[in-house]
Amino acid sequence: MPKLTQELADFLKGTGRDSQDTIGNIAGYYHILPDKLRGHYKKHSCGCKDWNQKNHTENYMLYPRNKGEQLNIDEISLSKVELYTFTTNKKGRSKQGTIVASIMGTRSEDIIEVLEKLPMDSRKKVWEITLDMSRNMESAVRPSFPEATLATDIIRWFKPTINQRVHV
């Protein structure tokens, strides 16, 4: 099953992989081809056509309702050639509603451009941002969140050293 189709099926299941209401089961019950039901859902039922982020989703996605007072910002490699910057809410603890922004690339100018789409009064409420030691993240965060204290996450730098000392 293609990745997007599997994600759609997981979404339609609602409760997770152990649910019996897969799109295939639903289509079988109504005697329709599963691909036809997936297509119908995508074109008519999911609201994708009217989604307000549709025209820029390849470059960035922004979820202002997920923003909190403490944020993380980090770059993540989704494949060997794709590097994205994710801003997440610390209180979300990597669960649903955690992502504040996903931005293609790591250029500070691009990150600033997207983060400044959040209302300034909302950005001023952020009092802490955890980031790694890269300069581009720091230069993106300072103008975007002027009231925030920057906390550098250095555990990634020390972890290999700690592991080497333990195994010596």
MODELLER restraints for C-alpha pairs under 7 A, 6 or more apart:
rsr = mdl.restraints
at = mdl.atoms
rsr.add(forms.Gaussian(group=physical.xy_distance, feature=features.Distance(at['CA:9:A'], at['CA:22:A']), mean=6.03, stdev=0.5))
rsr.add(forms.Gaussian(group=physical.xy_distance, feature=features.Distance(at['CA:9:A'], at['CA:23:A']), mean=5.50, stdev=0.5))
rsr.add(forms.Gaussian(group=physical.xy_distance, feature=features.Distance(at['CA:10:A'], at['CA:16:A']), mean=6.34, stdev=0.5))
rsr.add(forms.Gaussian(group=physical.xy_distance, feature=features.Distance(at['CA:10:A'], at['CA:17:A']), mean=6.63, stdev=0.5))
rsr.add(forms.Gaussian(group=physical.xy_distance, feature=features.Distance(at['CA:12:A'], at['CA:22:A']), mean=6.78, stdev=0.5))
rsr.add(forms.Gaussian(group=physical.xy_distance, feature=features.Distance(at['CA:12:A'], at['CA:23:A']), mean=6.64, stdev=0.5))
rsr.add(forms.Gaussian(group=physical.xy_distance, feature=features.Distance(at['CA:13:A'], at['CA:19:A']), mean=6.03, stdev=0.5))
rsr.add(forms.Gaussian(group=physical.xy_distance, feature=features.Distance(at['CA:13:A'], at['CA:21:A']), mean=5.47, stdev=0.5))
rsr.add(forms.Gaussian(group=physical.xy_distance, feature=features.Distance(at['CA:13:A'], at['CA:22:A']), mean=5.39, stdev=0.5))
rsr.add(forms.Gaussian(group=physical.xy_distance, feature=features.Distance(at['CA:23:A'], at['CA:34:A']), mean=6.39, stdev=0.5))
rsr.add(forms.Gaussian(group=physical.xy_distance, feature=features.Distance(at['CA:24:A'], at['CA:34:A']), mean=5.27, stdev=0.5))
rsr.add(forms.Gaussian(group=physical.xy_distance, feature=features.Distance(at['CA:27:A'], at['CA:33:A']), mean=5.99, stdev=0.5))
rsr.add(forms.Gaussian(group=physical.xy_distance, feature=features.Distance(at['CA:27:A'], at['CA:34:A']), mean=5.17, stdev=0.5))
rsr.add(forms.Gaussian(group=physical.xy_distance, feature=features.Distance(at['CA:27:A'], at['CA:37:A']), mean=6.45, stdev=0.5))
rsr.add(forms.Gaussian(group=physical.xy_distance, feature=features.Distance(at['CA:42:A'], at['CA:48:A']), mean=6.59, stdev=0.5))
rsr.add(forms.Gaussian(group=physical.xy_distance, feature=features.Distance(at['CA:43:A'], at['CA:49:A']), mean=6.70, stdev=0.5))
rsr.add(forms.Gaussian(group=physical.xy_distance, feature=features.Distance(at['CA:53:A'], at['CA:61:A']), mean=6.67, stdev=0.5))
rsr.add(forms.Gaussian(group=physical.xy_distance, feature=features.Distance(at['CA:59:A'], at['CA:103:A']), mean=6.05, stdev=0.5))
rsr.add(forms.Gaussian(group=physical.xy_distance, feature=features.Distance(at['CA:59:A'], at['CA:104:A']), mean=5.13, stdev=0.5))
rsr.add(forms.Gaussian(group=physical.xy_distance, feature=features.Distance(at['CA:60:A'], at['CA:102:A']), mean=5.44, stdev=0.5))
rsr.add(forms.Gaussian(group=physical.xy_distance, feature=features.Distance(at['CA:60:A'], at['CA:103:A']), mean=4.33, stdev=0.5))
rsr.add(forms.Gaussian(group=physical.xy_distance, feature=features.Distance(at['CA:60:A'], at['CA:104:A']), mean=5.97, stdev=0.5))
rsr.add(forms.Gaussian(group=physical.xy_distance, feature=features.Distance(at['CA:61:A'], at['CA:101:A']), mean=5.62, stdev=0.5))
rsr.add(forms.Gaussian(group=physical.xy_distance, feature=features.Distance(at['CA:61:A'], at['CA:102:A']), mean=5.33, stdev=0.5))
rsr.add(forms.Gaussian(group=physical.xy_distance, feature=features.Distance(at['CA:61:A'], at['CA:103:A']), mean=6.65, stdev=0.5))
rsr.add(forms.Gaussian(group=physical.xy_distance, feature=features.Distance(at['CA:62:A'], at['CA:100:A']), mean=5.89, stdev=0.5))
rsr.add(forms.Gaussian(group=physical.xy_distance, feature=features.Distance(at['CA:62:A'], at['CA:101:A']), mean=4.48, stdev=0.5))
rsr.add(forms.Gaussian(group=physical.xy_distance, feature=features.Distance(at['CA:62:A'], at['CA:102:A']), mean=6.68, stdev=0.5))
rsr.add(forms.Gaussian(group=physical.xy_distance, feature=features.Distance(at['CA:63:A'], at['CA:99:A']), mean=6.78, stdev=0.5))
rsr.add(forms.Gaussian(group=physical.xy_distance, feature=features.Distance(at['CA:63:A'], at['CA:100:A']), mean=4.78, stdev=0.5))
rsr.add(forms.Gaussian(group=physical.xy_distance, feature=features.Distance(at['CA:63:A'], at['CA:101:A']), mean=6.05, stdev=0.5))
rsr.add(forms.Gaussian(group=physical.xy_distance, feature=features.Distance(at['CA:64:A'], at['CA:100:A']), mean=6.01, stdev=0.5))
rsr.add(forms.Gaussian(group=physical.xy_distance, feature=features.Distance(at['CA:64:A'], at['CA:118:A']), mean=6.47, stdev=0.5))
rsr.add(forms.Gaussian(group=physical.xy_distance, feature=features.Distance(at['CA:66:A'], at['CA:89:A']), mean=6.63, stdev=0.5))
rsr.add(forms.Gaussian(group=physical.xy_distance, feature=features.Distance(at['CA:66:A'], at['CA:97:A']), mean=5.57, stdev=0.5))
rsr.add(forms.Gaussian(group=physical.xy_distance, feature=features.Distance(at['CA:66:A'], at['CA:98:A']), mean=5.96, stdev=0.5))
rsr.add(forms.Gaussian(group=physical.xy_distance, feature=features.Distance(at['CA:66:A'], at['CA:99:A']), mean=6.44, stdev=0.5))
rsr.add(forms.Gaussian(group=physical.xy_distance, feature=features.Distance(at['CA:66:A'], at['CA:100:A']), mean=5.33, stdev=0.5))
rsr.add(forms.Gaussian(group=physical.xy_distance, feature=features.Distance(at['CA:67:A'], at['CA:89:A']), mean=5.84, stdev=0.5))
rsr.add(forms.Gaussian(group=physical.xy_distance, feature=features.Distance(at['CA:67:A'], at['CA:100:A']), mean=5.58, stdev=0.5))
rsr.add(forms.Gaussian(group=physical.xy_distance, feature=features.Distance(at['CA:68:A'], at['CA:89:A']), mean=5.65, stdev=0.5))
rsr.add(forms.Gaussian(group=physical.xy_distance, feature=features.Distance(at['CA:68:A'], at['CA:126:A']), mean=6.64, stdev=0.5))
rsr.add(forms.Gaussian(group=physical.xy_distance, feature=features.Distance(at['CA:69:A'], at['CA:125:A']), mean=5.89, stdev=0.5))
rsr.add(forms.Gaussian(group=physical.xy_distance, feature=features.Distance(at['CA:69:A'], at['CA:126:A']), mean=4.07, stdev=0.5))
rsr.add(forms.Gaussian(group=physical.xy_distance, feature=features.Distance(at['CA:69:A'], at['CA:127:A']), mean=5.62, stdev=0.5))
rsr.add(forms.Gaussian(group=physical.xy_distance, feature=features.Distance(at['CA:69:A'], at['CA:128:A']), mean=6.69, stdev=0.5))
rsr.add(forms.Gaussian(group=physical.xy_distance, feature=features.Distance(at['CA:70:A'], at['CA:89:A']), mean=6.20, stdev=0.5))
rsr.add(forms.Gaussian(group=physical.xy_distance, feature=features.Distance(at['CA:70:A'], at['CA:90:A']), mean=5.66, stdev=0.5))
rsr.add(forms.Gaussian(group=physical.xy_distance, feature=features.Distance(at['CA:70:A'], at['CA:126:A']), mean=5.93, stdev=0.5))
rsr.add(forms.Gaussian(group=physical.xy_distance, feature=features.Distance(at['CA:70:A'], at['CA:127:A']), mean=6.23, stdev=0.5))
rsr.add(forms.Gaussian(group=physical.xy_distance, feature=features.Distance(at['CA:70:A'], at['CA:128:A']), mean=4.85, stdev=0.5))
rsr.add(forms.Gaussian(group=physical.xy_distance, feature=features.Distance(at['CA:70:A'], at['CA:129:A']), mean=5.78, stdev=0.5))
rsr.add(forms.Gaussian(group=physical.xy_distance, feature=features.Distance(at['CA:71:A'], at['CA:87:A']), mean=6.68, stdev=0.5))
rsr.add(forms.Gaussian(group=physical.xy_distance, feature=features.Distance(at['CA:71:A'], at['CA:88:A']), mean=5.53, stdev=0.5))
rsr.add(forms.Gaussian(group=physical.xy_distance, feature=features.Distance(at['CA:71:A'], at['CA:89:A']), mean=4.65, stdev=0.5))
rsr.add(forms.Gaussian(group=physical.xy_distance, feature=features.Distance(at['CA:71:A'], at['CA:90:A']), mean=5.31, stdev=0.5))
rsr.add(forms.Gaussian(group=physical.xy_distance, feature=features.Distance(at['CA:71:A'], at['CA:128:A']), mean=6.38, stdev=0.5))
rsr.add(forms.Gaussian(group=physical.xy_distance, feature=features.Distance(at['CA:71:A'], at['CA:129:A']), mean=4.73, stdev=0.5))
rsr.add(forms.Gaussian(group=physical.xy_distance, feature=features.Distance(at['CA:71:A'], at['CA:130:A']), mean=6.32, stdev=0.5))
rsr.add(forms.Gaussian(group=physical.xy_distance, feature=features.Distance(at['CA:72:A'], at['CA:87:A']), mean=5.54, stdev=0.5))
rsr.add(forms.Gaussian(group=physical.xy_distance, feature=features.Distance(at['CA:72:A'], at['CA:88:A']), mean=5.17, stdev=0.5))
rsr.add(forms.Gaussian(group=physical.xy_distance, feature=features.Distance(at['CA:72:A'], at['CA:89:A']), mean=6.38, stdev=0.5))
rsr.add(forms.Gaussian(group=physical.xy_distance, feature=features.Distance(at['CA:72:A'], at['CA:90:A']), mean=6.36, stdev=0.5))
rsr.add(forms.Gaussian(group=physical.xy_distance, feature=features.Distance(at['CA:72:A'], at['CA:129:A']), mean=5.43, stdev=0.5))
rsr.add(forms.Gaussian(group=physical.xy_distance, feature=features.Distance(at['CA:72:A'], at['CA:130:A']), mean=4.68, stdev=0.5))
rsr.add(forms.Gaussian(group=physical.xy_distance, feature=features.Distance(at['CA:72:A'], at['CA:131:A']), mean=5.98, stdev=0.5))
rsr.add(forms.Gaussian(group=physical.xy_distance, feature=features.Distance(at['CA:73:A'], at['CA:85:A']), mean=6.97, stdev=0.5))
rsr.add(forms.Gaussian(group=physical.xy_distance, feature=features.Distance(at['CA:73:A'], at['CA:86:A']), mean=5.65, stdev=0.5))
rsr.add(forms.Gaussian(group=physical.xy_distance, feature=features.Distance(at['CA:73:A'], at['CA:87:A']), mean=4.38, stdev=0.5))
rsr.add(forms.Gaussian(group=physical.xy_distance, feature=features.Distance(at['CA:73:A'], at['CA:88:A']), mean=6.46, stdev=0.5))
rsr.add(forms.Gaussian(group=physical.xy_distance, feature=features.Distance(at['CA:73:A'], at['CA:130:A']), mean=6.39, stdev=0.5))
rsr.add(forms.Gaussian(group=physical.xy_distance, feature=features.Distance(at['CA:73:A'], at['CA:131:A']), mean=5.23, stdev=0.5))
rsr.add(forms.Gaussian(group=physical.xy_distance, feature=features.Distance(at['CA:74:A'], at['CA:85:A']), mean=5.60, stdev=0.5))
rsr.add(forms.Gaussian(group=physical.xy_distance, feature=features.Distance(at['CA:74:A'], at['CA:86:A']), mean=5.54, stdev=0.5))
rsr.add(forms.Gaussian(group=physical.xy_distance, feature=features.Distance(at['CA:74:A'], at['CA:87:A']), mean=6.70, stdev=0.5))
rsr.add(forms.Gaussian(group=physical.xy_distance, feature=features.Distance(at['CA:74:A'], at['CA:131:A']), mean=6.09, stdev=0.5))
rsr.add(forms.Gaussian(group=physical.xy_distance, feature=features.Distance(at['CA:74:A'], at['CA:132:A']), mean=6.71, stdev=0.5))
rsr.add(forms.Gaussian(group=physical.xy_distance, feature=features.Distance(at['CA:75:A'], at['CA:83:A']), mean=6.69, stdev=0.5))
rsr.add(forms.Gaussian(group=physical.xy_distance, feature=features.Distance(at['CA:75:A'], at['CA:84:A']), mean=5.46, stdev=0.5))
rsr.add(forms.Gaussian(group=physical.xy_distance, feature=features.Distance(at['CA:75:A'], at['CA:85:A']), mean=4.21, stdev=0.5))
rsr.add(forms.Gaussian(group=physical.xy_distance, feature=features.Distance(at['CA:75:A'], at['CA:86:A']), mean=6.14, stdev=0.5))
rsr.add(forms.Gaussian(group=physical.xy_distance, feature=features.Distance(at['CA:75:A'], at['CA:106:A']), mean=6.71, stdev=0.5))
rsr.add(forms.Gaussian(group=physical.xy_distance, feature=features.Distance(at['CA:76:A'], at['CA:83:A']), mean=5.75, stdev=0.5))
rsr.add(forms.Gaussian(group=physical.xy_distance, feature=features.Distance(at['CA:76:A'], at['CA:84:A']), mean=5.30, stdev=0.5))
rsr.add(forms.Gaussian(group=physical.xy_distance, feature=features.Distance(at['CA:76:A'], at['CA:85:A']), mean=6.15, stdev=0.5))
rsr.add(forms.Gaussian(group=physical.xy_distance, feature=features.Distance(at['CA:77:A'], at['CA:83:A']), mean=4.47, stdev=0.5))
rsr.add(forms.Gaussian(group=physical.xy_distance, feature=features.Distance(at['CA:77:A'], at['CA:84:A']), mean=6.28, stdev=0.5))
rsr.add(forms.Gaussian(group=physical.xy_distance, feature=features.Distance(at['CA:83:A'], at['CA:104:A']), mean=6.47, stdev=0.5))
rsr.add(forms.Gaussian(group=physical.xy_distance, feature=features.Distance(at['CA:83:A'], at['CA:105:A']), mean=5.18, stdev=0.5))
rsr.add(forms.Gaussian(group=physical.xy_distance, feature=features.Distance(at['CA:84:A'], at['CA:102:A']), mean=6.66, stdev=0.5))
rsr.add(forms.Gaussian(group=physical.xy_distance, feature=features.Distance(at['CA:84:A'], at['CA:103:A']), mean=5.49, stdev=0.5))
rsr.add(forms.Gaussian(group=physical.xy_distance, feature=features.Distance(at['CA:84:A'], at['CA:104:A']), mean=4.52, stdev=0.5))
rsr.add(forms.Gaussian(group=physical.xy_distance, feature=features.Distance(at['CA:84:A'], at['CA:105:A']), mean=4.75, stdev=0.5))
rsr.add(forms.Gaussian(group=physical.xy_distance, feature=features.Distance(at['CA:84:A'], at['CA:106:A']), mean=6.38, stdev=0.5))
rsr.add(forms.Gaussian(group=physical.xy_distance, feature=features.Distance(at['CA:85:A'], at['CA:102:A']), mean=5.71, stdev=0.5))
rsr.add(forms.Gaussian(group=physical.xy_distance, feature=features.Distance(at['CA:85:A'], at['CA:103:A']), mean=5.02, stdev=0.5))
rsr.add(forms.Gaussian(group=physical.xy_distance, feature=features.Distance(at['CA:85:A'], at['CA:104:A']), mean=6.36, stdev=0.5))
rsr.add(forms.Gaussian(group=physical.xy_distance, feature=features.Distance(at['CA:85:A'], at['CA:105:A']), mean=6.22, stdev=0.5))
rsr.add(forms.Gaussian(group=physical.xy_distance, feature=features.Distance(at['CA:85:A'], at['CA:106:A']), mean=5.82, stdev=0.5))
rsr.add(forms.Gaussian(group=physical.xy_distance, feature=features.Distance(at['CA:86:A'], at['CA:101:A']), mean=5.69, stdev=0.5))
rsr.add(forms.Gaussian(group=physical.xy_distance, feature=features.Distance(at['CA:86:A'], at['CA:102:A']), mean=4.54, stdev=0.5))
rsr.add(forms.Gaussian(group=physical.xy_distance, feature=features.Distance(at['CA:86:A'], at['CA:103:A']), mean=6.37, stdev=0.5))
rsr.add(forms.Gaussian(group=physical.xy_distance, feature=features.Distance(at['CA:87:A'], at['CA:99:A']), mean=6.19, stdev=0.5))
rsr.add(forms.Gaussian(group=physical.xy_distance, feature=features.Distance(at['CA:87:A'], at['CA:100:A']), mean=5.37, stdev=0.5))
rsr.add(forms.Gaussian(group=physical.xy_distance, feature=features.Distance(at['CA:87:A'], at['CA:101:A']), mean=5.03, stdev=0.5))
rsr.add(forms.Gaussian(group=physical.xy_distance, feature=features.Distance(at['CA:87:A'], at['CA:102:A']), mean=6.47, stdev=0.5))
rsr.add(forms.Gaussian(group=physical.xy_distance, feature=features.Distance(at['CA:88:A'], at['CA:98:A']), mean=5.38, stdev=0.5))
rsr.add(forms.Gaussian(group=physical.xy_distance, feature=features.Distance(at['CA:88:A'], at['CA:99:A']), mean=4.47, stdev=0.5))
rsr.add(forms.Gaussian(group=physical.xy_distance, feature=features.Distance(at['CA:88:A'], at['CA:100:A']), mean=5.09, stdev=0.5))
rsr.add(forms.Gaussian(group=physical.xy_distance, feature=features.Distance(at['CA:88:A'], at['CA:101:A']), mean=6.94, stdev=0.5))
rsr.add(forms.Gaussian(group=physical.xy_distance, feature=features.Distance(at['CA:89:A'], at['CA:98:A']), mean=5.10, stdev=0.5))
rsr.add(forms.Gaussian(group=physical.xy_distance, feature=features.Distance(at['CA:89:A'], at['CA:99:A']), mean=6.42, stdev=0.5))
rsr.add(forms.Gaussian(group=physical.xy_distance, feature=features.Distance(at['CA:89:A'], at['CA:100:A']), mean=6.55, stdev=0.5))
rsr.add(forms.Gaussian(group=physical.xy_distance, feature=features.Distance(at['CA:92:A'], at['CA:98:A']), mean=4.55, stdev=0.5))
rsr.add(forms.Gaussian(group=physical.xy_distance, feature=features.Distance(at['CA:103:A'], at['CA:111:A']), mean=6.65, stdev=0.5))
rsr.add(forms.Gaussian(group=physical.xy_distance, feature=features.Distance(at['CA:107:A'], at['CA:136:A']), mean=6.61, stdev=0.5))
rsr.add(forms.Gaussian(group=physical.xy_distance, feature=features.Distance(at['CA:108:A'], at['CA:136:A']), mean=5.17, stdev=0.5))
rsr.add(forms.Gaussian(group=physical.xy_distance, feature=features.Distance(at['CA:108:A'], at['CA:137:A']), mean=6.44, stdev=0.5))
rsr.add(forms.Gaussian(group=physical.xy_distance, feature=features.Distance(at['CA:108:A'], at['CA:139:A']), mean=6.30, stdev=0.5))
rsr.add(forms.Gaussian(group=physical.xy_distance, feature=features.Distance(at['CA:108:A'], at['CA:140:A']), mean=4.70, stdev=0.5))
rsr.add(forms.Gaussian(group=physical.xy_distance, feature=features.Distance(at['CA:109:A'], at['CA:140:A']), mean=6.89, stdev=0.5))
rsr.add(forms.Gaussian(group=physical.xy_distance, feature=features.Distance(at['CA:111:A'], at['CA:140:A']), mean=6.04, stdev=0.5))
rsr.add(forms.Gaussian(group=physical.xy_distance, feature=features.Distance(at['CA:112:A'], at['CA:140:A']), mean=5.30, stdev=0.5))
rsr.add(forms.Gaussian(group=physical.xy_distance, feature=features.Distance(at['CA:112:A'], at['CA:144:A']), mean=6.04, stdev=0.5))
rsr.add(forms.Gaussian(group=physical.xy_distance, feature=features.Distance(at['CA:115:A'], at['CA:144:A']), mean=6.22, stdev=0.5))
rsr.add(forms.Gaussian(group=physical.xy_distance, feature=features.Distance(at['CA:116:A'], at['CA:144:A']), mean=5.91, stdev=0.5))
rsr.add(forms.Gaussian(group=physical.xy_distance, feature=features.Distance(at['CA:123:A'], at['CA:145:A']), mean=5.37, stdev=0.5))
rsr.add(forms.Gaussian(group=physical.xy_distance, feature=features.Distance(at['CA:124:A'], at['CA:145:A']), mean=6.05, stdev=0.5))
rsr.add(forms.Gaussian(group=physical.xy_distance, feature=features.Distance(at['CA:124:A'], at['CA:146:A']), mean=6.42, stdev=0.5))
rsr.add(forms.Gaussian(group=physical.xy_distance, feature=features.Distance(at['CA:124:A'], at['CA:147:A']), mean=5.48, stdev=0.5))
rsr.add(forms.Gaussian(group=physical.xy_distance, feature=features.Distance(at['CA:126:A'], at['CA:145:A']), mean=6.68, stdev=0.5))
rsr.add(forms.Gaussian(group=physical.xy_distance, feature=features.Distance(at['CA:126:A'], at['CA:147:A']), mean=6.73, stdev=0.5))
rsr.add(forms.Gaussian(group=physical.xy_distance, feature=features.Distance(at['CA:126:A'], at['CA:148:A']), mean=5.57, stdev=0.5))
rsr.add(forms.Gaussian(group=physical.xy_distance, feature=features.Distance(at['CA:127:A'], at['CA:147:A']), mean=6.01, stdev=0.5))
rsr.add(forms.Gaussian(group=physical.xy_distance, feature=features.Distance(at['CA:127:A'], at['CA:148:A']), mean=4.07, stdev=0.5))
rsr.add(forms.Gaussian(group=physical.xy_distance, feature=features.Distance(at['CA:127:A'], at['CA:149:A']), mean=5.84, stdev=0.5))
rsr.add(forms.Gaussian(group=physical.xy_distance, feature=features.Distance(at['CA:128:A'], at['CA:148:A']), mean=4.85, stdev=0.5))
rsr.add(forms.Gaussian(group=physical.xy_distance, feature=features.Distance(at['CA:128:A'], at['CA:149:A']), mean=4.74, stdev=0.5))
rsr.add(forms.Gaussian(group=physical.xy_distance, feature=features.Distance(at['CA:128:A'], at['CA:150:A']), mean=5.93, stdev=0.5))
rsr.add(forms.Gaussian(group=physical.xy_distance, feature=features.Distance(at['CA:128:A'], at['CA:151:A']), mean=6.98, stdev=0.5))
rsr.add(forms.Gaussian(group=physical.xy_distance, feature=features.Distance(at['CA:129:A'], at['CA:148:A']), mean=6.42, stdev=0.5))
rsr.add(forms.Gaussian(group=physical.xy_distance, feature=features.Distance(at['CA:129:A'], at['CA:149:A']), mean=6.31, stdev=0.5))
rsr.add(forms.Gaussian(group=physical.xy_distance, feature=features.Distance(at['CA:129:A'], at['CA:150:A']), mean=5.09, stdev=0.5))
rsr.add(forms.Gaussian(group=physical.xy_distance, feature=features.Distance(at['CA:129:A'], at['CA:151:A']), mean=5.98, stdev=0.5))
rsr.add(forms.Gaussian(group=physical.xy_distance, feature=features.Distance(at['CA:130:A'], at['CA:150:A']), mean=6.01, stdev=0.5))
rsr.add(forms.Gaussian(group=physical.xy_distance, feature=features.Distance(at['CA:130:A'], at['CA:151:A']), mean=4.62, stdev=0.5))
rsr.add(forms.Gaussian(group=physical.xy_distance, feature=features.Distance(at['CA:130:A'], at['CA:152:A']), mean=5.71, stdev=0.5))
rsr.add(forms.Gaussian(group=physical.xy_distance, feature=features.Distance(at['CA:130:A'], at['CA:153:A']), mean=6.24, stdev=0.5))
rsr.add(forms.Gaussian(group=physical.xy_distance, feature=features.Distance(at['CA:131:A'], at['CA:137:A']), mean=6.92, stdev=0.5))
rsr.add(forms.Gaussian(group=physical.xy_distance, feature=features.Distance(at['CA:131:A'], at['CA:151:A']), mean=6.34, stdev=0.5))
rsr.add(forms.Gaussian(group=physical.xy_distance, feature=features.Distance(at['CA:131:A'], at['CA:152:A']), mean=5.17, stdev=0.5))
rsr.add(forms.Gaussian(group=physical.xy_distance, feature=features.Distance(at['CA:131:A'], at['CA:153:A']), mean=5.65, stdev=0.5))
rsr.add(forms.Gaussian(group=physical.xy_distance, feature=features.Distance(at['CA:132:A'], at['CA:152:A']), mean=5.40, stdev=0.5))
rsr.add(forms.Gaussian(group=physical.xy_distance, feature=features.Distance(at['CA:132:A'], at['CA:153:A']), mean=4.97, stdev=0.5))
rsr.add(forms.Gaussian(group=physical.xy_distance, feature=features.Distance(at['CA:132:A'], at['CA:154:A']), mean=6.60, stdev=0.5))
rsr.add(forms.Gaussian(group=physical.xy_distance, feature=features.Distance(at['CA:133:A'], at['CA:152:A']), mean=6.13, stdev=0.5))
